[in-house]
Amino acid sequence: MTGPSNEHRRGTLLAALGTIALSFDALLVRLAMADAWDVIFWRGLFMAVSLTLALRLLRHRWTWQELHIGGWPARISAVGFALTLTLFVLAVLNTRVANVVVILAAAPLFAALLSGAFLQEWVPLRTWVAMVACIGGIFIVFAGSMDFGGWLGDLYALLAAFTVGANLTLLRRSAGVDRLAVVAGGGLIGCLLAVWLANPLGVPGGSLLWLAVMGLVQMPLALALMGEATRYLPSAEVSLFLLVETVLGTWWVWMILGEEPPPTTLLGGGLILLTLSLHAWVSLRRTQPPGH
């Protein structure tokens, strides 16, 4: 029998590996060196294909069958994922990667705010304090983008964070919705939206290779590992690893492409990461039973 300590170690390992896989997302978008809509088309198509095949192997059902079973919450969530995938690519190609990942780190706090507004799950005072601090950090990041014209990419990232928060709120009330199915559906919707603005057959072979790595391997692997980690760890503990992804995502682009974060991004990002880390740590301690 697997004991609690073994389960915790297994969950930690899965979450860490999933975080590492996820952290290459922005780097792969940059390495593809393709037009934003071409990236959205191929990334969405590859993700839809790979995750649909995974669903067939794991659940013995196709994506459209899972979306039908999940009803309107599943379909709306798929649209939300399509928007997130689209906004993320537009953000990465229009501002510094460091800006994108630190702004996206605030998504769980948007979810907390929306849960209070629409689900009557009012958040404690510490979450409101954390949201105010994170908004301050986001303003600092935006201020540093005004000089080089990256504010549009920052805005895309902020909209993506809000969309992620809205989707988390919807999924919180929809436990029966298959997460892999909605991501696969989101990839397909994003692909269909982009086809009108993309020139997918004009993408060079080298760029297509990076997009294939992203859509067929990197994203499905990251999602599978993070999803499996929630079987062994509380969601609050898994969310701490996403903060590590914020640091790693910036690090890969800095080391490989030489895109050094400016001081304002480091300052604003540091404020956001510190705030979210303290908030997650306090929340985890409050939800643990006595003696743990």
Backbone as CSV, one residue per row, in Angstrom:
resi,resn,N_x,N_y,N_z,CA_x,CA_y,CA_z,C_x,C_y,C_z
1,MET,0.849,-1.204,0.000,0.000,0.000,0.000,0.883,1.251,0.000
2,THR,0.447,2.232,-0.760,1.207,3.474,-0.845,0.855,4.384,0.321
3,GLY,1.858,4.761,1.128,1.610,5.601,2.285,1.496,7.056,1.901
4,PRO,1.029,7.907,2.861,0.880,9.343,2.589,2.178,10.003,2.144
5,SER,3.322,9.618,2.779,4.585,10.255,2.407,4.992,9.884,0.985
6,ASN,4.756,8.610,0.600,5.075,8.187,-0.766,4.190,8.895,-1.782
7,GLU,2.911,9.058,-1.441,1.993,9.767,-2.338,2.424,11.218,-2.501
8,HIS,2.856,11.840,-1.405,3.290,13.232,-1.477,4.532,13.360,-2.349
9,ARG,5.477,12.429,-2.191,6.683,12.468,-3.018,6.341,12.264,-4.495
10,ARG,5.428,11.334,-4.767,5.038,11.090,-6.154,4.366,12.325,-6.754
11,GLY,3.461,12.945,-5.981,2.784,14.146,-6.462,3.752,15.291,-6.695
12,THR,4.733,15.430,-5.791,5.730,16.489,-5.935,6.561,16.278,-7.192
13,LEU,6.967,15.028,-7.435,7.754,14.723,-8.626,6.953,14.995,-9.898
14,LEU,5.695,14.582,-9.931,4.854,14.803,-11.108,4.649,16.294,-11.360
15,ALA,4.370,17.050,-10.284,4.147,18.491,-10.434,5.420,19.196,-10.896
16,ALA,6.568,18.770,-10.368,7.838,19.391,-10.762,8.138,19.121,-12.238
17,LEU,7.958,17.877,-12.676,8.198,17.542,-14.074,7.215,18.263,-14.998
18,GLY,5.952,18.353,-14.568,4.951,19.075,-15.361,5.278,20.552,-15.477
19,THR,5.782,21.129,-14.385,6.172,22.539,-14.388,7.332,22.791,-15.347
20,ILE,8.318,21.903,-15.316,9.470,22.051,-16.220,9.016,21.974,-17.679
21,ALA,8.139,21.010,-17.975,7.636,20.874,-19.351,6.851,22.113,-19.770
22,LEU,6.023,22.620,-18.860,5.192,23.785,-19.174,6.029,25.041,-19.392
23,SER,7.164,25.131,-18.717,7.967,26.358,-18.753,8.597,26.628,-20.118
24,PHE,8.628,25.631,-21.009,9.216,25.824,-22.338,8.229,26.434,-23.335
25,ASP,6.994,26.685,-22.919,5.949,27.138,-23.832,6.327,28.421,-24.573
26,ALA,6.663,29.459,-23.823,6.977,30.752,-24.445,8.230,30.660,-25.309
27,LEU,9.228,29.907,-24.865,10.456,29.751,-25.649,10.153,29.104,-27.000
28,LEU,9.316,28.068,-27.011,8.989,27.384,-28.261,8.223,28.301,-29.212
29,VAL,7.353,29.156,-28.667,6.644,30.122,-29.510,7.642,31.050,-30.187
30,ARG,8.640,31.516,-29.432,9.648,32.410,-30.002,10.530,31.685,-31.023
31,LEU,10.926,30.452,-30.707,11.798,29.698,-31.601,11.121,29.387,-32.934
32,ALA,9.794,29.291,-32.920,9.076,28.996,-34.163,9.262,30.108,-35.191
33,MET,9.456,31.345,-34.725,9.696,32.497,-35.616,8.675,32.546,-36.765
34,ALA,7.406,32.404,-36.404,6.332,32.435,-37.396,5.349,33.531,-37.024
35,ASP,4.497,33.883,-37.966,3.442,34.857,-37.709,2.519,34.344,-36.605
36,ALA,1.971,35.278,-35.824,1.154,34.891,-34.668,0.014,33.954,-35.054
37,TRP,-0.684,34.256,-36.147,-1.842,33.449,-36.522,-1.430,32.088,-37.069
38,ASP,-0.251,32.012,-37.677,0.267,30.708,-38.093,0.588,29.847,-36.874
39,VAL,1.180,30.487,-35.857,1.487,29.765,-34.614,0.203,29.266,-33.967
40,ILE,-0.810,30.135,-33.895,-2.080,29.752,-33.271,-2.735,28.597,-34.030
41,PHE,-2.678,28.649,-35.366,-3.286,27.590,-36.181,-2.621,26.242,-35.915
42,TRP,-1.296,26.181,-36.102,-0.608,24.900,-35.988,-0.546,24.407,-34.550
43,ARG,-0.340,25.309,-33.615,-0.305,24.927,-32.197,-1.641,24.331,-31.784
44,GLY,-2.735,25.007,-32.177,-4.058,24.511,-31.828,-4.361,23.176,-32.481
45,LEU,-3.987,23.038,-33.762,-4.261,21.789,-34.480,-3.481,20.628,-33.876
46,PHE,-2.195,20.845,-33.612,-1.379,19.771,-33.038,-1.881,19.371,-31.650
47,MET,-2.261,20.355,-30.831,-2.781,20.041,-29.498,-4.098,19.274,-29.590
48,ALA,-4.969,19.689,-30.505,-6.249,19.004,-30.671,-6.041,17.550,-31.073
49,VAL,-5.121,17.314,-31.998,-4.862,15.946,-32.468,-4.262,15.094,-31.355
50,SER,-3.206,15.609,-30.704,-2.515,14.810,-29.691,-3.407,14.506,-28.494
51,LEU,-4.170,15.501,-28.016,-5.012,15.287,-26.847,-6.237,14.447,-27.184
52,THR,-6.735,14.547,-28.414,-7.846,13.692,-28.823,-7.413,12.228,-28.837
53,LEU,-6.218,11.966,-29.348,-5.687,10.600,-29.335,-5.456,10.110,-27.902
54,ALA,-4.972,11.017,-27.025,-4.772,10.650,-25.623,-6.097,10.296,-24.962
55,LEU,-7.137,11.080,-25.253,-8.461,10.785,-24.700,-8.966,9.428,-25.183
56,ARG,-8.743,9.151,-26.435,-9.188,7.871,-26.992,-8.499,6.700,-26.295
57,LEU,-7.203,6.867,-25.997,-6.455,5.808,-25.332,-6.823,5.686,-23.852
58,LEU,-7.006,6.829,-23.179,-7.231,6.826,-21.739,-8.695,6.648,-21.352
59,ARG,-9.606,7.275,-22.101,-11.032,7.261,-21.734,-11.885,6.429,-22.695
60,HIS,-11.274,6.019,-23.809,-11.995,5.261,-24.846,-13.146,6.074,-25.443
61,ARG,-12.967,7.384,-25.452,-13.941,8.277,-26.077,-13.193,9.359,-26.847
62,TRP,-13.897,9.971,-27.823,-13.318,11.060,-28.597,-13.600,12.392,-27.893
63,THR,-12.863,13.437,-28.299,-13.036,14.757,-27.691,-14.475,15.241,-27.790
64,TRP,-15.084,15.126,-28.975,-16.446,15.629,-29.152,-17.449,14.867,-28.295
65,GLN,-17.168,13.594,-28.001,-18.044,12.843,-27.115,-17.947,13.360,-25.683
66,GLU,-16.712,13.646,-25.238,-16.525,14.195,-23.895,-17.152,15.581,-23.764
67,LEU,-17.038,16.402,-24.817,-17.640,17.733,-24.770,-19.165,17.635,-24.740
68,HIS,-19.709,16.639,-25.438,-21.167,16.432,-25.408,-21.610,15.996,-24.014
69,ILE,-20.843,15.103,-23.397,-21.177,14.643,-22.047,-21.079,15.802,-21.053
70,GLY,-20.070,16.658,-21.227,-19.877,17.787,-20.310,-20.878,18.905,-20.460
71,GLY,-21.635,18.909,-21.571,-22.680,19.913,-21.779,-22.117,21.303,-22.048
72,TRP,-22.951,22.316,-21.768,-22.551,23.701,-22.051,-21.325,24.152,-21.261
73,PRO,-21.171,23.752,-19.986,-19.941,24.161,-19.285,-18.677,23.714,-20.011
74,ALA,-18.687,22.494,-20.572,-17.508,21.998,-21.294,-17.275,22.802,-22.566
75,ARG,-18.342,23.133,-23.284,-18.193,23.867,-24.542,-17.724,25.300,-24.293
76,ILE,-18.291,25.933,-23.262,-17.865,27.295,-22.930,-16.411,27.298,-22.470
77,SER,-16.031,26.288,-21.681,-14.650,26.190,-21.222,-13.702,25.993,-22.395
78,ALA,-14.111,25.219,-23.397,-13.275,25.021,-24.589,-13.053,26.346,-25.308
79,VAL,-14.104,27.169,-25.396,-13.958,28.501,-25.994,-12.985,29.342,-25.163
80,GLY,-13.089,29.223,-23.839,-12.175,29.951,-22.969,-10.725,29.550,-23.181
81,PHE,-10.489,28.259,-23.350,-9.128,27.800,-23.618,-8.641,28.295,-24.973
82,ALA,-9.534,28.343,-25.954,-9.153,28.861,-27.276,-8.719,30.321,-27.158
83,LEU,-9.472,31.110,-26.396,-9.104,32.511,-26.188,-7.764,32.626,-25.465
84,THR,-7.568,31.777,-24.448,-6.313,31.816,-23.696,-5.125,31.487,-24.587
85,LEU,-5.244,30.418,-25.386,-4.158,30.026,-26.278,-3.839,31.131,-27.285
86,THR,-4.884,31.782,-27.787,-4.703,32.855,-28.764,-4.045,34.073,-28.124
87,LEU,-4.562,34.490,-26.974,-4.030,35.670,-26.301,-2.595,35.449,-25.836
88,PHE,-2.275,34.226,-25.416,-0.916,33.935,-24.970,0.081,34.121,-26.108
89,VAL,-0.222,33.573,-27.272,0.679,33.704,-28.420,0.824,35.171,-28.821
90,LEU,-0.297,35.892,-28.879,-0.242,37.308,-29.232,0.579,38.098,-28.217
91,ALA,0.466,37.724,-26.937,1.228,38.418,-25.900,2.725,38.147,-26.047
92,VAL,3.104,36.874,-26.213,4.519,36.500,-26.303,5.202,37.165,-27.498
93,LEU,4.448,37.340,-28.596,5.035,37.923,-29.801,4.957,39.452,-29.827
94,ASN,4.406,40.055,-28.757,4.280,41.517,-28.739,4.880,42.182,-27.511
95,THR,5.471,41.391,-26.616,6.139,41.981,-25.459,7.164,40.990,-24.937
96,ARG,7.879,41.365,-23.890,8.875,40.469,-23.305,8.183,39.265,-22.658
97,VAL,8.833,38.110,-22.784,8.281,36.887,-22.191,8.140,37.033,-20.676
98,ALA,9.105,37.690,-20.048,9.041,37.876,-18.596,7.765,38.616,-18.202
99,ASN,7.385,39.627,-18.987,6.145,40.352,-18.702,4.940,39.429,-18.772
100,VAL,4.927,38.581,-19.807,3.777,37.695,-20.018,3.605,36.734,-18.849
101,VAL,4.699,36.080,-18.463,4.560,35.036,-17.449,4.253,35.605,-16.065
102,VAL,4.776,36.790,-15.746,4.472,37.341,-14.421,3.033,37.853,-14.364
103,ILE,2.519,38.384,-15.457,1.128,38.833,-15.471,0.190,37.638,-15.400
104,LEU,0.516,36.564,-16.130,-0.316,35.361,-16.102,-0.342,34.714,-14.725
105,ALA,0.704,34.940,-13.933,0.758,34.352,-12.597,-0.377,34.839,-11.705
106,ALA,-0.985,35.964,-12.057,-2.077,36.516,-11.253,-3.426,35.884,-11.575
107,ALA,-3.479,34.955,-12.516,-4.753,34.353,-12.934,-5.547,33.740,-11.778
108,PRO,-4.922,32.993,-10.839,-5.712,32.422,-9.739,-6.431,33.467,-8.891
109,LEU,-5.849,34.665,-8.810,-6.519,35.708,-8.025,-7.727,36.265,-8.771
110,PHE,-7.660,36.325,-10.110,-8.852,36.679,-10.879,-9.942,35.638,-10.644
111,ALA,-9.533,34.372,-10.566,-10.500,33.301,-10.314,-11.167,33.491,-8.955
112,ALA,-10.377,33.878,-7.958,-10.938,34.097,-6.618,-11.942,35.235,-6.631
113,LEU,-11.620,36.309,-7.352,-12.525,37.463,-7.444,-13.815,37.085,-8.163
114,LEU,-13.711,36.365,-9.271,-14.889,35.975,-10.038,-15.741,34.954,-9.286
115,SER,-15.085,34.084,-8.503,-15.836,33.118,-7.709,-16.698,33.830,-6.669
116,GLY,-16.166,34.904,-6.098,-16.952,35.665,-5.144,-18.107,36.384,-5.802
117,ALA,-17.863,36.938,-7.007,-18.898,37.718,-7.695,-20.015,36.841,-8.251
118,PHE,-19.667,35.659,-8.807,-20.655,34.854,-9.511,-21.080,33.586,-8.778
119,LEU,-20.222,33.077,-7.890,-20.554,31.838,-7.187,-20.831,32.063,-5.706
120,GLN,-20.745,33.319,-5.289,-20.949,33.671,-3.879,-19.958,32.974,-2.959
121,GLU,-18.778,32.625,-3.486,-17.711,32.041,-2.685,-16.743,33.167,-2.326
122,TRP,-17.142,33.959,-1.336,-16.363,35.153,-1.024,-15.024,34.791,-0.414
123,VAL,-14.012,35.440,-0.909,-12.643,35.107,-0.510,-12.299,35.809,0.796
124,PRO,-11.347,35.264,1.569,-10.947,35.892,2.831,-10.162,37.181,2.590
125,LEU,-9.946,37.913,3.663,-9.260,39.206,3.585,-7.864,39.071,2.989
126,ARG,-7.152,37.979,3.314,-5.784,37.819,2.814,-5.742,37.772,1.282
127,THR,-6.810,37.234,0.664,-6.851,37.164,-0.792,-7.062,38.547,-1.385
128,TRP,-7.902,39.377,-0.746,-8.100,40.747,-1.218,-6.794,41.539,-1.117
129,VAL,-6.077,41.359,-0.015,-4.781,42.039,0.149,-3.812,41.581,-0.938
130,ALA,-3.798,40.272,-1.216,-2.911,39.732,-2.247,-3.263,40.297,-3.621
131,MET,-4.554,40.435,-3.903,-4.975,40.974,-5.197,-4.517,42.416,-5.371
132,VAL,-4.637,43.205,-4.337,-4.202,44.603,-4.414,-2.697,44.665,-4.672
133,ALA,-1.922,43.831,-3.970,-0.474,43.814,-4.162,-0.113,43.379,-5.582
134,CYS,-0.820,42.362,-6.105,-0.537,41.881,-7.457,-0.900,42.926,-8.512
135,ILE,-1.986,43.643,-8.291,-2.350,44.716,-9.219,-1.254,45.776,-9.241
136,GLY,-0.679,46.065,-8.064,0.441,47.006,-8.012,1.628,46.496,-8.816
137,GLY,1.912,45.189,-8.701,3.000,44.603,-9.470,2.752,44.668,-10.967
138,ILE,1.501,44.425,-11.377,1.148,44.488,-12.801,1.315,45.904,-13.341
139,PHE,0.943,46.906,-12.550,1.124,48.301,-12.971,2.604,48.619,-13.168
140,ILE,3.463,48.072,-12.297,4.903,48.297,-12.437,5.410,47.688,-13.742
141,VAL,4.935,46.469,-14.054,5.343,45.800,-15.301,4.892,46.611,-16.515
142,PHE,3.632,47.078,-16.482,3.109,47.890,-17.581,3.923,49.169,-17.751
143,ALA,4.285,49.790,-16.627,5.037,51.049,-16.701,6.362,50.863,-17.426
144,GLY,7.002,49.714,-17.223,8.268,49.456,-17.884,8.138,49.159,-19.362
145,SER,6.900,48.872,-19.833,6.687,48.543,-21.245,6.371,49.765,-22.098
146,MET,6.067,50.861,-21.459,5.668,52.046,-22.213,6.810,52.586,-23.093
147,ASP,8.035,52.417,-22.618,9.172,52.980,-23.344,9.459,52.262,-24.659
148,PHE,9.228,50.938,-24.710,9.568,50.225,-25.940,8.336,49.730,-26.698
149,GLY,7.140,50.161,-26.276,5.924,49.848,-27.022,5.378,48.460,-26.798
150,GLY,5.744,47.810,-25.689,5.253,46.462,-25.425,3.961,46.416,-24.642
151,TRP,3.326,47.579,-24.467,2.113,47.609,-23.642,0.988,46.778,-24.247
152,LEU,0.942,46.655,-25.585,-0.122,45.866,-26.217,0.017,44.392,-25.848
153,GLY,1.251,43.882,-25.863,1.476,42.507,-25.442,1.123,42.299,-23.980
154,ASP,1.448,43.289,-23.140,1.073,43.207,-21.724,-0.441,43.150,-21.571
155,LEU,-1.147,43.924,-22.404,-2.606,43.915,-22.348,-3.160,42.553,-22.758
156,TYR,-2.582,41.953,-23.814,-2.986,40.598,-24.196,-2.776,39.624,-23.039
157,ALA,-1.639,39.763,-22.342,-1.345,38.866,-21.218,-2.345,39.061,-20.086
158,LEU,-2.719,40.318,-19.834,-3.694,40.598,-18.782,-5.059,40.007,-19.133
159,LEU,-5.462,40.137,-20.402,-6.722,39.538,-20.843,-6.663,38.015,-20.752
160,ALA,-5.488,37.440,-21.062,-5.316,35.992,-20.943,-5.448,35.554,-19.487
161,ALA,-4.854,36.313,-18.570,-4.943,35.984,-17.147,-6.394,36.040,-16.671
162,PHE,-7.121,37.053,-17.136,-8.532,37.166,-16.768,-9.338,35.992,-17.326
163,THR,-9.041,35.593,-18.578,-9.742,34.473,-19.199,-9.451,33.177,-18.458
164,VAL,-8.197,32.983,-18.069,-7.844,31.794,-17.285,-8.614,31.791,-15.965
165,GLY,-8.677,32.952,-15.307,-9.416,33.049,-14.054,-10.892,32.725,-14.227
166,ALA,-11.491,33.224,-15.318,-12.897,32.935,-15.592,-13.102,31.444,-15.858
167,ASN,-12.159,30.844,-16.579,-12.272,29.420,-16.882,-12.119,28.566,-15.624
168,LEU,-11.199,28.959,-14.757,-11.036,28.243,-13.492,-12.305,28.310,-12.661
169,THR,-12.967,29.461,-12.687,-14.217,29.621,-11.947,-15.294,28.694,-12.500
170,LEU,-15.373,28.621,-13.836,-16.356,27.735,-14.464,-16.056,26.273,-14.145
171,LEU,-14.787,25.878,-14.256,-14.423,24.478,-14.014,-14.588,24.092,-12.550
172,ARG,-14.465,25.073,-11.656,-14.647,24.792,-10.236,-16.066,24.304,-9.956
173,ARG,-17.033,24.799,-10.711,-18.416,24.369,-10.551,-18.783,23.215,-11.472
174,SER,-17.823,22.714,-12.233,-18.126,21.688,-13.237,-17.134,20.544,-13.099
175,ALA,-17.229,19.820,-11.987,-16.265,18.755,-11.699,-16.316,17.638,-12.738
176,GLY,-17.465,17.452,-13.390,-17.604,16.360,-14.341,-17.035,16.646,-15.713
177,VAL,-16.562,17.864,-15.934,-16.012,18.238,-17.242,-14.596,17.680,-17.377
178,ASP,-14.332,16.976,-18.459,-13.006,16.416,-18.694,-12.040,17.517,-19.127
179,ARG,-10.966,17.685,-18.346,-10.027,18.787,-18.596,-9.273,18.615,-19.905
180,LEU,-8.863,17.400,-20.229,-8.153,17.179,-21.489,-9.053,17.483,-22.682
181,ALA,-10.331,17.155,-22.548,-11.274,17.384,-23.654,-11.450,18.872,-23.941
182,VAL,-11.559,19.687,-22.889,-11.789,21.117,-23.134,-10.538,21.781,-23.707
183,VAL,-9.345,21.307,-23.309,-8.122,21.861,-23.893,-8.014,21.451,-25.358
184,ALA,-8.338,20.182,-25.656,-8.332,19.725,-27.046,-9.348,20.506,-27.871
185,GLY,-10.538,20.710,-27.315,-11.555,21.505,-28.010,-11.114,22.939,-28.196
186,GLY,-10.426,23.492,-27.186,-9.917,24.853,-27.307,-8.876,24.972,-28.408
187,GLY,-8.011,23.954,-28.522,-7.019,23.955,-29.597,-7.674,23.945,-30.963
188,LEU,-8.720,23.125,-31.122,-9.418,23.037,-32.405,-10.137,24.347,-32.742
189,ILE,-10.784,24.957,-31.743,-11.478,26.224,-31.970,-10.477,27.306,-32.350
190,GLY,-9.339,27.365,-31.630,-8.310,28.342,-31.960,-7.782,28.151,-33.373
191,CYS,-7.612,26.886,-33.762,-7.149,26.563,-35.114,-8.144,27.061,-36.162
192,LEU,-9.428,26.831,-35.927,-10.463,27.232,-36.886,-10.598,28.753,-36.968
193,LEU,-10.400,29.434,-35.832,-10.452,30.899,-35.842,-9.263,31.490,-36.591
194,ALA,-8.089,30.871,-36.408,-6.863,31.416,-36.997,-6.758,31.164,-38.488
195,VAL,-7.464,30.138,-38.992,-7.277,29.749,-40.393,-7.618,30.886,-41.354
196,TRP,-8.498,31.806,-40.913,-8.910,32.914,-41.776,-7.831,33.992,-41.873
197,LEU,-6.932,34.032,-40.901,-5.889,35.062,-40.868,-4.488,34.490,-41.060
198,ALA,-4.378,33.168,-41.081,-3.079,32.520,-41.163,-2.748,32.100,-42.589
199,ASN,-1.488,31.784,-42.780,-1.025,31.178,-44.026,-0.254,29.915,-43.645
200,PRO,-0.964,28.897,-43.150,-0.296,27.735,-42.541,0.629,26.984,-43.483
201,LEU,0.317,26.938,-44.775,1.158,26.209,-45.717,2.433,26.976,-46.054
202,GLY,2.490,28.249,-45.635,3.683,29.038,-45.890,4.693,28.998,-44.758
203,VAL,4.403,28.242,-43.702,5.318,28.153,-42.559,6.506,27.269,-42.927
204,PRO,7.741,27.740,-42.737,8.932,26.924,-43.067,8.979,25.641,-42.241
205,GLY,9.694,24.652,-42.769,9.778,23.365,-42.093,10.371,23.450,-40.706
206,GLY,11.400,24.306,-40.515,12.007,24.458,-39.203,11.033,25.003,-38.177
207,SER,10.235,25.987,-38.592,9.227,26.552,-37.692,8.168,25.524,-37.362
208,LEU,7.765,24.757,-38.370,6.736,23.733,-38.166,7.217,22.667,-37.183
209,LEU,8.510,22.374,-37.213,9.065,21.393,-36.278,8.901,21.851,-34.839
210,TRP,9.226,23.129,-34.559,9.064,23.650,-33.201,7.599,23.632,-32.780
211,LEU,6.701,23.983,-33.696,5.273,23.978,-33.382,4.778,22.562,-33.117
212,ALA,5.316,21.586,-33.843,4.943,20.190,-33.623,5.427,19.711,-32.254
213,VAL,6.654,20.092,-31.889,7.171,19.736,-30.566,6.260,20.302,-29.482
214,MET,5.823,21.546,-29.670,4.961,22.207,-28.700,3.588,21.541,-28.598
215,GLY,2.948,21.316,-29.746,1.574,20.834,-29.738,1.422,19.344,-29.554
216,LEU,2.403,18.575,-30.013,2.302,17.116,-29.934,2.968,16.526,-28.698
217,VAL,3.974,17.242,-28.154,4.741,16.672,-27.041,4.673,17.535,-25.787
218,GLN,5.167,18.793,-25.905,5.382,19.615,-24.714,4.093,19.915,-23.945
219,MET,3.078,20.474,-24.607,1.846,20.835,-23.912,1.067,19.617,-23.414
220,PRO,0.857,18.564,-24.232,0.158,17.378,-23.706,0.879,16.754,-22.513
221,LEU,2.223,16.681,-22.581,2.991,16.113,-21.476,2.830,16.950,-20.213
222,ALA,2.934,18.283,-20.349,2.799,19.171,-19.194,1.421,19.049,-18.561
223,LEU,0.377,19.058,-19.386,-0.991,18.976,-18.867,-1.251,17.638,-18.201
224,ALA,-0.746,16.560,-18.791,-0.958,15.230,-18.219,-0.271,15.106,-16.862
225,LEU,0.965,15.586,-16.757,1.708,15.486,-15.506,1.084,16.345,-14.409
226,MET,0.700,17.584,-14.749,0.081,18.454,-13.746,-1.273,17.904,-13.299
227,GLY,-2.037,17.377,-14.255,-3.335,16.800,-13.903,-3.178,15.591,-13.004
228,GLU,-2.189,14.752,-13.283,-1.951,13.561,-12.460,-1.463,13.950,-11.069
229,ALA,-0.722,15.063,-10.965,-0.199,15.504,-9.665,-1.327,15.839,-8.697
230,THR,-2.465,16.322,-9.217,-3.582,16.691,-8.341,-4.227,15.477,-7.686
231,ARG,-3.883,14.270,-8.143,-4.381,13.065,-7.478,-3.674,12.831,-6.148
232,TYR,-2.481,13.401,-5.981,-1.661,13.120,-4.805,-1.385,14.344,-3.941
233,LEU,-1.595,15.546,-4.495,-1.325,16.778,-3.756,-2.557,17.670,-3.762
234,PRO,-2.747,18.488,-2.713,-3.826,19.479,-2.736,-3.596,20.477,-3.874
235,SER,-4.676,20.996,-4.438,-4.548,21.929,-5.562,-3.751,23.170,-5.176
236,ALA,-3.891,23.613,-3.910,-3.136,24.784,-3.459,-1.637,24.512,-3.511
237,GLU,-1.233,23.278,-3.212,0.189,22.945,-3.234,0.693,22.827,-4.670
238,VAL,-0.137,22.266,-5.552,0.246,22.164,-6.962,0.414,23.560,-7.564
239,SER,-0.445,24.499,-7.144,-0.384,25.849,-7.699,0.939,26.542,-7.372
240,LEU,1.599,26.130,-6.284,2.900,26.714,-5.959,3.921,26.432,-7.059
241,PHE,3.797,25.287,-7.704,4.749,24.936,-8.763,4.591,25.847,-9.976
242,LEU,3.394,26.404,-10.176,3.182,27.315,-11.298,3.993,28.596,-11.113
243,LEU,4.292,28.938,-9.868,5.151,30.100,-9.621,6.574,29.797,-10.083
244,VAL,7.000,28.553,-9.917,8.315,28.148,-10.408,8.346,28.239,-11.933
245,GLU,7.237,27.878,-12.584,7.137,27.971,-14.046,7.330,29.397,-14.515
246,THR,6.849,30.362,-13.736,7.024,31.769,-14.089,8.506,32.132,-14.148
247,VAL,9.263,31.650,-13.175,10.702,31.928,-13.148,11.417,31.182,-14.273
248,LEU,11.106,29.885,-14.444,11.775,29.080,-15.466,11.479,29.584,-16.876
249,GLY,10.216,29.973,-17.121,9.853,30.465,-18.446,10.671,31.679,-18.844
250,THR,10.891,32.568,-17.886,11.730,33.747,-18.133,13.193,33.349,-18.315
251,TRP,13.650,32.390,-17.510,15.045,31.971,-17.530,15.439,31.357,-18.873
252,TRP,14.586,30.464,-19.422,14.920,29.821,-20.704,15.105,30.848,-21.817
253,VAL,14.179,31.803,-21.882,14.251,32.817,-22.939,15.456,33.725,-22.733
254,TRP,15.773,34.014,-21.492,16.934,34.851,-21.177,18.223,34.146,-21.573
255,MET,18.357,32.875,-21.193,19.586,32.134,-21.444,19.764,31.776,-22.924
256,ILE,18.686,31.383,-23.592,18.804,30.875,-24.961,18.673,31.984,-26.005
257,LEU,17.783,32.948,-25.762,17.565,34.010,-26.748,18.154,35.349,-26.323
258,GLY,18.669,35.420,-25.101,19.312,36.648,-24.637,18.349,37.779,-24.321
259,GLU,17.074,37.460,-24.038,16.080,38.498,-23.725,16.081,38.756,-22.220
260,GLU,16.859,39.746,-21.821,17.013,40.045,-20.397,15.841,40.880,-19.888
261,PRO,15.201,40.456,-18.778,14.089,41.232,-18.229,14.573,42.592,-17.727
262,PRO,13.834,43.668,-17.975,14.220,44.981,-17.465,13.966,45.079,-15.961
263,PRO,14.551,46.070,-15.298,14.382,46.196,-13.840,12.918,46.301,-13.404
264,THR,12.081,47.012,-14.202,10.680,47.155,-13.794,9.959,45.808,-13.806
265,THR,10.287,44.941,-14.761,9.664,43.612,-14.803,10.132,42.769,-13.629
266,LEU,11.415,42.843,-13.309,11.935,42.101,-12.164,11.299,42.590,-10.868
267,LEU,11.117,43.919,-10.748,10.516,44.484,-9.541,9.050,44.096,-9.434
268,GLY,8.287,44.324,-10.513,6.869,43.982,-10.494,6.650,42.486,-10.380
269,GLY,7.460,41.700,-11.125,7.340,40.249,-11.050,7.702,39.716,-9.686
270,GLY,8.742,40.292,-9.084,9.124,39.873,-7.738,8.020,40.128,-6.731
271,LEU,7.350,41.283,-6.854,6.247,41.607,-5.951,5.101,40.606,-6.129
272,ILE,4.773,40.282,-7.388,3.686,39.333,-7.658,4.027,37.944,-7.130
273,LEU,5.240,37.469,-7.433,5.631,36.127,-7.007,5.705,36.003,-5.492
274,LEU,6.242,37.015,-4.827,6.315,36.992,-3.369,4.914,36.980,-2.770
275,THR,4.040,37.821,-3.315,2.664,37.886,-2.819,1.945,36.558,-2.993
276,LEU,2.043,35.975,-4.196,1.350,34.713,-4.463,1.932,33.561,-3.639
277,SER,3.244,33.553,-3.450,3.866,32.506,-2.641,3.387,32.568,-1.199
278,LEU,3.395,33.771,-0.621,2.921,33.933,0.758,1.442,33.579,0.872
279,HIS,0.647,34.011,-0.116,-0.786,33.727,-0.080,-1.042,32.223,-0.159
280,ALA,-0.346,31.531,-1.077,-0.540,30.083,-1.224,-0.078,29.345,0.029
281,TRP,1.027,29.800,0.614,1.548,29.154,1.819,0.589,29.307,2.988
282,VAL,0.076,30.522,3.188,-0.881,30.762,4.274,-2.160,29.966,4.034
283,SER,-2.642,29.957,2.792,-3.875,29.236,2.474,-3.709,27.740,2.714
284,LEU,-2.542,27.212,2.349,-2.295,25.782,2.530,-2.260,25.426,4.010
285,ARG,-1.638,26.267,4.824,-1.577,26.017,6.275,-2.974,26.080,6.896
286,ARG,-3.823,26.997,6.380,-5.164,27.128,6.936,-6.048,25.932,6.589
287,THR,-5.762,25.273,5.431,-6.614,24.154,5.012,-6.112,22.811,5.479
288,GLN,-4.886,22.745,6.038,-4.370,21.472,6.526,-4.996,21.128,7.871
289,PRO,-5.310,19.867,8.098,-5.864,19.464,9.390,-4.816,19.580,10.492
290,PRO,-5.226,19.688,11.750,-4.278,19.796,12.845,-3.338,18.588,12.884
291,GLY,-2.081,18.857,13.242,-1.122,17.763,13.344,-0.316,17.558,12.106
292,HIS,-0.634,18.279,10.977,0.113,18.125,9.740,1.066,19.299,9.553
